[in-house]
Amino acid sequence: MRTAPIILLVCTVAFAGKENLLANGGFEKGLDSWIFVDNSGNTEHSLDKQVKKEGRQSLHLKKAGGPPFDVLRADVGALREGSKVSVTAWFKAEKLQSNGGWFKIFFYDRSGEVIEQGNDVKPLAGTYDWKEITIENRVPKKAASAAVFILIVQPGELWTDDVRLTGAAGAPAKEKPARKRPLDSGMRSWLDRNAIMVKTLDFDARHGDLARLKPLLEGVRIVQLGEQSHMDGASFRAKARLARFLHEEMGFEVIAFESGLFECEKANGLLAEGKGKAAMHASIFGIWRVEQVLPLFDHMAAAARSEHPLRLTGFDTRGSGAAADGFLADLYAFLAPAAEVPAADREALAAIDAKLNASPYAPTGAEREAASAALGRIRKLIDGNRAELVKAHGEPETEFFSRCVDNYGVREKFEFSMTGDDKELSGNLRDKQMAENLRWLAEVRYPDKKIITWAATAHQAHNLKLVKIGGSSEQYEHWTNMGQYVHEWYGPKVFTIAFAALEGRAGRFSPQFDIPEPKEDSFEDLLGRYGQPLVLVPLRGESAFQEAMFCSPMSYDRSIEAPWPQVVDAIFFTREMTATKWVPAD
């Protein structure tokens, strides 16, 4: 059976007058009747009993990074066409960047498709104490329901309390419109001929069902494996199995995670010792230190001692694993055969390094200036003593530490950019560096090897300006993501696989949540009616999916729409999503 949609009916009884049509608008029952979706993987939400406008508590959102957007959403059932609705909420903000948040309403028809965004949209940004914000709209024709959205896009903190929706409720019509894109014999025939029917997500399964991937990936050097939300257990299992297939059957020798460059490379020492779980905890972000990913690290640990290893690396500028804490000590040891780093420079970098791991990152101007100068001098030490360093460590290791020093400088700039109110998105800084790191890996570190990348689809897709969310393209209008650069550099040598799910549950630690029911005639709906539980649908070249259609490969928002062959190269469909399960360190 299908799970209940994420668009939960908050209110099924028609209220009149000025009664609140939203249940639990003051968050007195936690997130009951609300849905929070952490698309970016870097937004925390909590109930705050100390900072509140009314009642016992408010809801607190704290975002550490840039796009994609994260969503707090509540839905109401039937509304009367043509009537006026008002949505009012109290907000408090702390260092929320420009265009960092939005308060808005969407209207849906009987099939759940967005028919109108409310024309009264309020931006949320800056630092201020509690203030009341109201949006007002007329319910458009054919609207059967509405959803109140609080979006947080940029770094900062936002509290909300006492959310109220008032207006006239009414019963929606019961009949549903005919499907616009039926799963007719032509579509079914195309899927029969072109789609890959995956038999299992079991990591140790034989590769026979994946063999049809080989001609699709002929001439491809970089395969990008995406994911919807960083909380997708079934997608992680699929990615791990695909990575093993690419390694064992297609000669891919490197896997690069959306995690820190230094610590991922450093963890190869643990893999060489056969310590898969230890390497996982030392290297990648906590969102992937889960049961669904552990078999891949155990596989890498076993392969590290073979003639055909799968080497771990990372392309992120941010710190992600425990091994990152050892970067400065390793850097000084690397330089020791040729030069000594002055004590003052070590102190300057130690002060910054300690604060980089704190939240929020709050260095003084003098500390930033001293650290920047110290990094500049260290870079000159490497360049000026290159011959001695190459003699002591070899060319690859010298190139590696040169890259890590530059990457560390960008990390500091990125973390600081998230604390200000810069108009340029912090995400642009991070994604550009991630792209350049991947290019360095492909052309300098591993010039003759084929590479798998593991990251959010939003980082790896291209042509994001073609993607609409709720009918609007504003979400990606000012963001140039990593995938755009990589696609422009390598063209058909890159193959991006996104992931989509019909039903089930997702979640990282808690709370887990039911994923929303897809729109009729969406990609997920069509594949669900096709009847196969696991299907990899190729989109590159001639495809039955050329027209723009609804699909949710970059979050569980079912209002995402795009001409998907222009954005990704394939979509791995999973009927049932599952939550992830944390693996503690030893």
KOLDRENKOL-516578 format. One record per residue (C-alpha): residue in one letter; x, y, z; residue number from 1. Coordinates in nm, 3 decimals, m for minus. Example, Ala and Ser with C-alpha at 12.3 -4.5 7.8 and 13.67 -1.06 7.14 Angstrom:
<atoms>
   zavo         x         y         z   gutor
      A     1.230    m0.450     0.780       1
      S     1.367    m0.106     0.714       2
</atoms>
This chain:
<atoms>
   zavo         x         y         z   gutor
      M     0.000     0.000     0.000       1
      R     0.108     0.356    m0.060       2
      T     0.215     0.565     0.231       3
      A     0.031     0.880     0.323       4
      P     0.154     1.177     0.122       5
      I     0.388     1.437     0.268       6
      I     0.109     1.684     0.192       7
      L    m0.068     1.582     0.508       8
      L    m0.423     1.698     0.554       9
      V    m0.378     1.921     0.853      10
      C    m0.746     1.993     0.877      11
      T    m1.029     1.779     0.742      12
      V    m1.317     1.967     0.902      13
      A    m1.447     2.283     0.737      14
      F    m1.404     2.568     0.982      15
      A    m1.580     2.899     0.951      16
      G    m1.504     3.251     1.067      17
      K    m1.159     3.332     1.193      18
      E    m1.066     2.995     1.334      19
      N    m0.719     2.869     1.252      20
      L    m0.735     2.617     0.968      21
      L    m0.386     2.493     1.058      22
      A    m0.356     2.240     1.338      23
      N    m0.067     2.281     1.580      24
      G     0.027     2.625     1.448      25
      G     0.216     2.699     1.770      26
      F     0.425     2.377     1.759      27
      E     0.293     2.279     2.101      28
      K     0.283     1.919     1.975      29
      G     0.623     1.938     1.812      30
      L     0.611     1.878     1.437      31
      D     0.274     1.706     1.450      32
      S     0.087     1.810     1.130      33
      W     0.405     1.969     0.993      34
      I     0.669     1.829     0.761      35
      F     1.033     1.933     0.767      36
      V     1.252     1.831     0.471      37
      D     1.628     1.889     0.500      38
      N     1.721     1.892     0.131      39
      S     2.064     2.045     0.189      40
      G     2.171     1.816     0.471      41
      N     2.296     2.110     0.677      42
      T     1.988     2.249     0.849      43
      E     1.901     2.156     1.206      44
      H     1.551     2.191     1.346      45
      S     1.455     2.186     1.713      46
      L     1.186     2.292     1.955      47
      D     1.302     2.593     2.157      48
      K     1.144     2.633     2.500      49
      Q     1.355     2.940     2.581      50
      V     1.291     3.149     2.270      51
      K     0.918     3.161     2.200      52
      K     0.640     3.403     2.118      53
      E     0.353     3.220     2.279      54
      G     0.281     2.889     2.447      55
      R     0.554     2.657     2.561      56
      Q     0.791     2.657     2.263      57
      S     0.875     2.774     1.913      58
      L     1.036     2.597     1.618      59
      H     1.401     2.683     1.554      60
      L     1.578     2.634     1.219      61
      K     1.956     2.669     1.199      62
      K     2.117     2.641     0.856      63
      A     2.493     2.605     0.818      64
      G     2.525     2.604     0.437      65
      G     2.369     2.738     0.121      66
      P     2.124     2.589    m0.130      67
      P     1.930     2.378    m0.191      68
      F     1.634     2.503     0.009      69
      D     1.500     2.330     0.318      70
      V     1.127     2.323     0.380      71
      L     0.893     2.356     0.675      72
      R     0.544     2.288     0.546      73
      A     0.188     2.253     0.671      74
      D    m0.112     2.171     0.454      75
      V    m0.480     2.246     0.477      76
      G    m0.758     2.065     0.297      77
      A    m1.045     2.219     0.109      78
      L    m1.068     2.595     0.057      79
      R    m1.350     2.792    m0.102      80
      E    m1.274     2.925    m0.450      81
      G    m1.252     3.303    m0.467      82
      S    m1.240     3.349    m0.091      83
      K    m0.969     3.548     0.085      84
      V    m0.719     3.363     0.302      85
      S    m0.465     3.515     0.537      86
      V    m0.159     3.342     0.676      87
      T     0.007     3.504     0.975      88
      A     0.314     3.393     1.169      89
      W     0.566     3.534     1.412      90
      F     0.934     3.521     1.314      91
      K     1.264     3.594     1.483      92
      A     1.594     3.584     1.288      93
      E     1.964     3.586     1.364      94
      K     2.217     3.656     1.087      95
      L     1.992     3.511     0.819      96
      Q     2.153     3.606     0.489      97
      S     1.984     3.811     0.219      98
      N     1.717     3.604     0.042      99
      G     1.784     3.350     0.312     100
      G     1.422     3.259     0.381     101
      W     1.070     3.290     0.242     102
      F     0.717     3.276     0.376     103
      K     0.461     3.184     0.112     104
      I     0.152     2.983     0.020     105
      F     0.082     2.744    m0.267     106
      F    m0.254     2.635    m0.406     107
      Y    m0.322     2.288    m0.549     108
      D    m0.592     2.138    m0.767     109
      R    m0.774     1.813    m0.695     110
      S    m0.489     1.602    m0.834     111
      G    m0.236     1.776    m0.609     112
      E    m0.073     1.977    m0.889     113
      V     0.032     2.334    m0.816     114
      I    m0.199     2.574    m0.995     115
      E    m0.074     2.896    m0.839     116
      Q     0.188     3.034    m0.605     117
      G     0.045     3.298    m0.381     118
      N     0.127     3.642    m0.518     119
      D     0.200     3.772    m0.169     120
      V     0.543     3.634    m0.077     121
      K     0.746     3.761     0.220     122
      P     1.126     3.737     0.235     123
      L     1.286     3.653     0.568     124
      A     1.638     3.785     0.627     125
      G     1.854     3.978     0.871     126
      T     1.860     3.993     1.249     127
      Y     1.549     4.099     1.439     128
      D     1.336     4.015     1.740     129
      W     0.987     3.873     1.710     130
      K     0.776     4.035     1.441     131
      E     0.444     3.937     1.292     132
      I     0.423     3.879     0.915     133
      T     0.102     3.829     0.720     134
      I     0.043     3.715     0.364     135
      E    m0.297     3.746     0.197     136
      N    m0.429     3.586    m0.121     137
      R    m0.745     3.493    m0.303     138
      V    m0.808     3.122    m0.350     139
      P    m0.783     3.065    m0.728     140
      K    m1.037     2.876    m0.933     141
      K    m1.017     2.498    m0.915     142
      A    m0.805     2.514    m0.598     143
      A    m0.883     2.225    m0.368     144
      S    m0.612     2.269    m0.105     145
      A    m0.325     2.490     0.001     146
      A     0.013     2.457     0.171     147
      V     0.195     2.708     0.389     148
      F     0.570     2.709     0.327     149
      I     0.854     2.844     0.538     150
      L     1.171     2.804     0.329     151
      I     1.527     2.854     0.450     152
      V     1.783     2.884     0.170     153
      Q     2.087     3.063     0.307     154
      P     2.286     3.030     0.631     155
      G     2.146     3.174     0.951     156
      E     1.890     3.107     1.222     157
      L     1.514     3.144     1.210     158
      W     1.249     3.093     1.478     159
      T     0.877     3.074     1.402     160
      D     0.572     3.051     1.625     161
      D     0.193     3.090     1.624     162
      V     0.130     3.023     1.253     163
      R    m0.234     3.085     1.160     164
      L    m0.436     3.043     0.842     165
      T    m0.782     3.194     0.833     166
      G    m1.037     3.192     0.555     167
      A    m1.331     3.002     0.420     168
      A    m1.312     2.625     0.399     169
      G    m1.516     2.424     0.154     170
      A    m1.549     2.074     0.019     171
      P    m1.346     1.989    m0.292     172
      A    m1.506     1.809    m0.580     173
      K    m1.464     1.435    m0.559     174
      E    m1.396     1.357    m0.921     175
      K    m1.037     1.345    m1.051     176
      P    m0.923     1.464    m1.392     177
      A    m0.819     1.213    m1.652     178
      R    m0.451     1.131    m1.668     179
      K    m0.262     1.350    m1.912     180
      R     0.019     1.104    m1.975     181
      P    m0.120     0.750    m1.960     182
      L     0.111     0.452    m1.937     183
      D     0.005     0.343    m2.282     184
      S     0.145     0.061    m2.491     185
      G     0.402     0.294    m2.650     186
      M     0.548     0.406    m2.318     187
      R     0.543     0.054    m2.181     188
      S     0.709    m0.078    m2.494     189
      W     0.983     0.186    m2.470     190
      L     1.051     0.093    m2.108     191
      D     1.057    m0.275    m2.197     192
      R     1.322    m0.209    m2.464     193
      N     1.538     0.050    m2.288     194
      A     1.501     0.041    m1.910     195
      I     1.723    m0.180    m1.695     196
      M     1.526    m0.405    m1.460     197
      V     1.735    m0.422    m1.143     198
      K     1.669    m0.736    m0.944     199
      T     1.805    m0.644    m0.604     200
      L     1.982    m0.385    m0.392     201
      D     2.186    m0.649    m0.210     202
      F     2.548    m0.541    m0.216     203
      D     2.688    m0.892    m0.265     204
      A     2.452    m0.990    m0.548     205
      R     2.586    m1.097    m0.887     206
      H     2.613    m0.828    m1.153     207
      G     2.410    m0.989    m1.433     208
      D     2.110    m0.758    m1.403     209
      L     2.337    m0.451    m1.435     210
      A     2.519    m0.570    m1.748     211
      R     2.306    m0.349    m1.975     212
      L     2.474    m0.047    m1.817     213
      K     2.795    m0.128    m2.004     214
      P     2.695     0.006    m2.348     215
      L     2.539     0.313    m2.186     216
      L     2.869     0.396    m2.017     217
      E     3.096     0.332    m2.314     218
      G     3.345     0.619    m2.333     219
      V     3.236     0.756    m1.994     220
      R     3.513     0.846    m1.749     221
      I     3.315     0.996    m1.459     222
      V     2.992     0.840    m1.330     223
      Q     2.809     1.065    m1.084     224
      L     2.577     0.895    m0.835     225
      G     2.325     1.136    m0.684     226
      E     2.062     1.115    m0.410     227
      Q     1.746     1.296    m0.311     228
      S     1.803     1.417     0.042     229
      H     2.099     1.258     0.230     230
      M     1.839     1.047     0.415     231
      D     1.764     0.782     0.151     232
      G     1.854     0.432     0.264     233
      A     1.738     0.251    m0.049     234
      S     1.923     0.499    m0.271     235
      F     2.241     0.450    m0.067     236
      R     2.210     0.073    m0.112     237
      A     2.162     0.118    m0.485     238
      K     2.462     0.352    m0.508     239
      A     2.685     0.115    m0.313     240
      R     2.591    m0.175    m0.540     241
      L     2.643     0.037    m0.853     242
      A     2.985     0.145    m0.724     243
      R     3.088    m0.219    m0.676     244
      F     2.966    m0.303    m1.029     245
      L     3.158    m0.010    m1.179     246
      H     3.470    m0.117    m0.992     247
      E     3.459    m0.488    m1.064     248
      E     3.305    m0.488    m1.411     249
      M     3.400    m0.158    m1.574     250
      G     3.742    m0.073    m1.438     251
      F     3.658     0.229    m1.222     252
      E     3.939     0.270    m0.971     253
      V     3.853     0.584    m0.772     254
      I     3.545     0.687    m0.574     255
      A     3.520     1.054    m0.476     256
      F     3.274     1.154    m0.204     257
      E     3.119     1.493    m0.134     258
      S     3.352     1.505     0.165     259
      G     3.688     1.655     0.260     260
      L     3.977     1.607     0.017     261
      F     4.246     1.561     0.283     262
      E     4.063     1.324     0.518     263
      C     3.930     1.100     0.241     264
      E     4.277     1.055     0.096     265
      K     4.418     1.003     0.443     266
      A     4.166     0.724     0.513     267
      N     4.322     0.508     0.242     268
      G     4.582     0.415     0.504     269
      L     4.307     0.264     0.717     270
      L     4.161     0.084     0.416     271
      A     4.504    m0.065     0.347     272
      E     4.493    m0.204     0.702     273
      G     4.155    m0.365     0.630     274
      K     3.964    m0.122     0.854     275
      G     3.656    m0.031     0.651     276
      K     3.443     0.110     0.932     277
      A     3.730     0.312     1.078     278
      A     3.800     0.458     0.734     279
      M     3.433     0.549     0.694     280
      H     3.429     0.741     1.022     281
      A     3.761     0.910     0.953     282
      S     3.667     1.042     0.611     283
      I     3.310     1.110     0.502     284
      F     3.028     1.321     0.645     285
      G     2.814     1.164     0.916     286
      I     2.512     1.146     0.685     287
      W     2.680     0.854     0.506     288
      R     2.822     0.670     0.809     289
      V     2.527     0.432     0.795     290
      E     2.457     0.061     0.753     291
      Q     2.369     0.103     0.386     292
      V     2.714     0.246     0.303     293
      L     2.934     0.032     0.530     294
      P     2.947    m0.267     0.287     295
      L     3.108    m0.040     0.028     296
      F     3.384     0.057     0.273     297
      D     3.436    m0.305     0.370     298
      H     3.465    m0.382    m0.001     299
      M     3.723    m0.106    m0.044     300
      A     3.917    m0.238     0.255     301
      A     3.930    m0.585     0.101     302
      A     4.017    m0.450    m0.245     303
      A     4.294    m0.228    m0.103     304
      R     4.503    m0.539    m0.049     305
      S     4.437    m0.672    m0.399     306
      E     4.581    m0.594    m0.741     307
      H     4.268    m0.393    m0.825     308
      P     4.195    m0.145    m0.543     309
      L     3.913     0.108    m0.533     310
      R     4.078     0.419    m0.397     311
      L     3.889     0.665    m0.178     312
      T     3.908     1.040    m0.226     313
      G     3.695     1.351    m0.170     314
      F     3.630     1.674    m0.353     315
      D     3.468     1.893    m0.088     316
      T     3.636     2.198     0.061     317
      R     3.460     2.146     0.396     318
      G     3.589     1.927     0.676     319
      S     3.391     1.604     0.706     320
      G     3.567     1.332     0.905     321
      A     3.786     1.285     1.211     322
      A     4.103     1.267     1.002     323
      A     4.061     1.634     0.909     324
      D     4.185     1.726     1.257     325
      G     4.531     1.603     1.164     326
      F     4.580     1.820     0.856     327
      L     4.802     2.090     1.007     328
      A     5.025     1.839     1.188     329
      D     5.067     1.638     0.867     330
      L     5.138     1.956     0.672     331
      Y     5.418     2.058     0.909     332
      A     5.565     1.706     0.896     333
      F     5.551     1.716     0.517     334
      L     5.744     2.046     0.513     335
      A     5.998     1.938     0.776     336
      P     6.264     1.798     0.533     337
      A     6.289     2.138     0.365     338
      A     6.158     2.410     0.595     339
      E     6.028     2.490     0.944     340
      V     5.697     2.671     0.979     341
      P     5.744     2.966     1.218     342
      A     5.574     2.936     1.557     343
      A     5.368     3.250     1.496     344
      D     5.221     3.100     1.177     345
      R     5.141     2.776     1.358     346
      E     4.962     2.968     1.630     347
      A     4.765     3.170     1.376     348
      L     4.648     2.857     1.194     349
      A     4.573     2.671     1.519     350
      A     4.344     2.957     1.629     351
      I     4.151     2.944     1.304     352
      D     4.143     2.564     1.288     353
      A     3.981     2.541     1.631     354
      K     3.710     2.785     1.529     355
      L     3.646     2.619     1.191     356
      N     3.512     2.320     1.382     357
      A     3.282     2.535     1.596     358
      S     2.932     2.651     1.510     359
      P     2.896     2.932     1.438     360
      Y     3.237     3.009     1.292     361
      A     3.329     3.338     1.459     362
      P     3.692     3.447     1.406     363
      T     3.810     3.800     1.461     364
      G     3.932     4.002     1.165     365
      A     4.285     3.989     1.301     366
      E     4.271     3.609     1.330     367
      R     4.155     3.574     0.970     368
      E     4.423     3.810     0.845     369
      A     4.700     3.629     1.035     370
      A     4.585     3.286     0.914     371
      S     4.562     3.403     0.553     372
      A     4.913     3.544     0.570     373
      A     5.041     3.220     0.728     374
      L     4.886     3.009     0.449     375
      G     5.043     3.238     0.191     376
      R     5.387     3.193     0.345     377
      I     5.342     2.815     0.365     378
      R     5.246     2.807    m0.003     379
      K     5.568     2.995    m0.082     380
      L     5.763     2.745     0.130     381
      I     5.625     2.461    m0.082     382
      D     5.695     2.635    m0.410     383
      G     6.040     2.757    m0.306     384
      N     6.151     2.418    m0.174     385
      R     5.974     2.202    m0.428     386
      A     6.282     2.009    m0.540     387
      E     6.369     1.904    m0.186     388
      L     6.010     1.812    m0.107     389
      V     5.976     1.605    m0.424     390
      K     6.299     1.428    m0.336     391
      A     6.170     1.352     0.014     392
      H     5.809     1.264    m0.067     393
      G     5.768     1.230    m0.443     394
      E     5.581     1.445    m0.695     395
      P     5.227     1.314    m0.618     396
      E     5.252     1.387    m0.247     397
      T     5.398     1.733    m0.311     398
      E     5.113     1.814    m0.552     399
      F     4.865     1.681    m0.296     400
      F     4.978     1.904    m0.011     401
      S     4.992     2.203    m0.245     402
      R     4.628     2.137    m0.333     403
      C     4.529     2.085     0.029     404
      V     4.681     2.417     0.136     405
      D     4.483     2.600    m0.133     406
      N     4.169     2.404    m0.043     407
      Y     4.208     2.490     0.325     408
      G     4.215     2.859     0.235     409
      V     3.892     2.826     0.038     410
      R     3.735     2.633     0.325     411
      E     3.802     2.924     0.559     412
      K     3.653     3.173     0.312     413
      F     3.347     2.956     0.262     414
      E     3.281     2.909     0.633     415
      F     3.318     3.282     0.688     416
      S     3.090     3.363     0.392     417
      M     2.809     3.177     0.568     418
      T     2.826     3.409     0.867     419
      G     2.765     3.730     0.669     420
      D     2.496     3.877     0.455     421
      D     2.672     3.850     0.119     422
      K     2.450     3.872    m0.187     423
      E     2.659     3.611    m0.368     424
      L     2.547     3.271    m0.253     425
      S     2.795     3.088    m0.034     426
      G     2.697     2.779    m0.228     427
      N     2.858     2.923    m0.541     428
      L     3.192     2.943    m0.363     429
      R     3.172     2.588    m0.235     430
      D     3.046     2.431    m0.559     431
      K     3.307     2.604    m0.771     432
      Q     3.583     2.473    m0.544     433
      M     3.430     2.123    m0.544     434
      A     3.429     2.129    m0.924     435
      E     3.788     2.247    m0.939     436
      N     3.891     1.981    m0.686     437
      L     3.725     1.711    m0.897     438
      R     3.900     1.845    m1.206     439
      W     4.232     1.833    m1.020     440
      L     4.163     1.474    m0.917     441
      A     4.075     1.377    m1.276     442
      E     4.364     1.556    m1.445     443
      V     4.647     1.562    m1.186     444
      R     4.598     1.311    m0.906     445
      Y     4.436     1.031    m1.111     446
      P     4.482     1.127    m1.479     447
      D     4.450     0.773    m1.615     448
      K     4.172     0.642    m1.393     449
      K     3.794     0.631    m1.418     450
      I     3.613     0.799    m1.128     451
      I     3.284     0.746    m0.944     452
      T     3.144     1.045    m0.756     453
      W     2.900     1.023    m0.462     454
      A     2.704     1.340    m0.376     455
      A     2.363     1.503    m0.372     456
      T     2.200     1.518    m0.715     457
      A     2.160     1.893    m0.672     458
      H     2.540     1.925    m0.676     459
      Q     2.591     1.691    m0.973     460
      A     2.309     1.771    m1.217     461
      H     2.344     2.039    m1.483     462
      N     2.114     2.297    m1.643     463
      L     1.948     2.358    m1.307     464
      K     1.797     2.678    m1.444     465
      L     1.554     2.451    m1.634     466
      V     1.425     2.311    m1.304     467
      K     1.106     2.459    m1.161     468
      I     0.980     2.412    m0.808     469
      G     0.618     2.498    m0.750     470
      G     0.615     2.652    m1.097     471
      S     0.906     2.886    m1.021     472
      S     1.270     2.870    m1.135     473
      E     1.394     3.115    m0.869     474
      Q     1.547     2.842    m0.650     475
      Y     1.844     2.781    m0.882     476
      E     1.848     3.115    m1.061     477
      H     2.164     3.246    m0.890     478
      W     2.345     2.919    m0.821     479
      T     2.608     2.763    m1.047     480
      N     2.655     2.415    m0.909     481
      M     2.947     2.174    m0.941     482
      G     2.772     1.964    m1.203     483
      Q     2.740     2.258    m1.439     484
      Y     3.117     2.309    m1.444     485
      V     3.191     1.937    m1.473     486
      H     2.941     1.892    m1.757     487
      E     3.089     2.185    m1.948     488
      W     3.443     2.053    m1.902     489
      Y     3.385     1.686    m1.981     490
      G     3.057     1.668    m2.175     491
      P     2.960     1.310    m2.274     492
      K     3.246     1.166    m2.066     493
      V     3.030     1.236    m1.760     494
      F     2.720     1.031    m1.684     495
      T     2.490     1.145    m1.401     496
      I     2.247     0.903    m1.234     497
      A     1.973     1.055    m1.019     498
      F     1.739     0.864    m0.788     499
      A     1.362     0.880    m0.733     500
      A     1.119     0.687    m0.512     501
      L     0.745     0.619    m0.518     502
      E     0.666     0.557    m0.151     503
      G     0.808     0.452     0.183     504
      R     0.998     0.633     0.457     505
      A     1.318     0.834     0.471     506
      G     1.517     0.981     0.755     507
      R     1.864     0.998     0.899     508
      F     1.839     0.977     1.276     509
      S     1.501     1.119     1.378     510
      P     1.240     1.199     1.294     511
      Q     1.181     0.963     1.007     512
      F     0.900     1.062     0.774     513
      D     0.668     0.919     0.513     514
      I     0.768     1.046     0.173     515
      P     0.490     1.220    m0.020     516
      E     0.266     1.054    m0.271     517
      P     0.373     1.164    m0.620     518
      K     0.157     1.361    m0.858     519
      E    m0.042     1.173    m1.114     520
      D     0.151     1.131    m1.438     521
      S     0.480     1.218    m1.270     522
      F     0.786     1.004    m1.338     523
      E     0.737     0.818    m1.010     524
      D     0.368     0.761    m1.079     525
      L     0.435     0.623    m1.426     526
      L     0.711     0.392    m1.305     527
      G     0.492     0.281    m1.017     528
      R     0.221     0.179    m1.263     529
      Y     0.482     0.009    m1.480     530
      G     0.503    m0.245    m1.200     531
      Q     0.874    m0.312    m1.151     532
      P     1.017    m0.236    m0.804     533
      L     1.366    m0.130    m0.922     534
      V     1.422     0.026    m1.264     535
      L     1.713     0.227    m1.404     536
      V     1.573     0.449    m1.678     537
      P     1.828     0.588    m1.929     538
      L     1.757     0.941    m2.050     539
      R     2.059     1.018    m2.268     540
      G     1.981     1.001    m2.638     541
      E     1.637     0.906    m2.766     542
      S     1.402     0.891    m2.471     543
      A     1.030     0.868    m2.405     544
      F     1.075     1.127    m2.129     545
      Q     1.185     1.429    m2.333     546
      E     0.900     1.656    m2.224     547
      A     0.909     1.841    m1.894     548
      M     0.746     1.636    m1.620     549
      F     0.723     1.618    m1.244     550
      C     0.991     1.416    m1.068     551
      S     1.165     1.447    m0.730     552
      P     1.533     1.352    m0.764     553
      M     1.663     1.651    m0.565     554
      S     1.425     1.647    m0.267     555
      Y     1.088     1.500    m0.180     556
      D     0.902     1.808    m0.295     557
      R     0.658     1.672    m0.553     558
      S     0.626     2.007    m0.731     559
      I     0.972     1.977    m0.896     560
      E     0.946     1.979    m1.274     561
      A     1.205     1.975    m1.555     562
      P     1.292     1.829    m1.896     563
      W     1.501     1.568    m1.718     564
      P     1.718     1.444    m2.009     565
      Q     1.869     1.794    m2.013     566
      V     1.947     1.774    m1.639     567
      V     2.061     1.415    m1.569     568
      D     2.147     1.110    m1.782     569
      A     1.947     0.842    m1.602     570
      I     1.710     0.801    m1.310     571
      F     1.718     0.499    m1.080     572
      F     1.360     0.435    m0.969     573
      T     1.292     0.265    m0.635     574
      R     0.937     0.174    m0.543     575
      E     0.998     0.176    m0.168     576
      M     1.234     0.417     0.008     577
      T     1.380     0.321     0.345     578
      A     1.543     0.527     0.618     579
      T     1.913     0.509     0.699     580
      K     2.059     0.357     1.015     581
      W     2.360     0.508     1.191     582
      V     2.674     0.297     1.243     583
      P     2.859     0.403     1.561     584
      A     3.237     0.412     1.564     585
      D     3.423     0.145     1.758     586
</atoms>
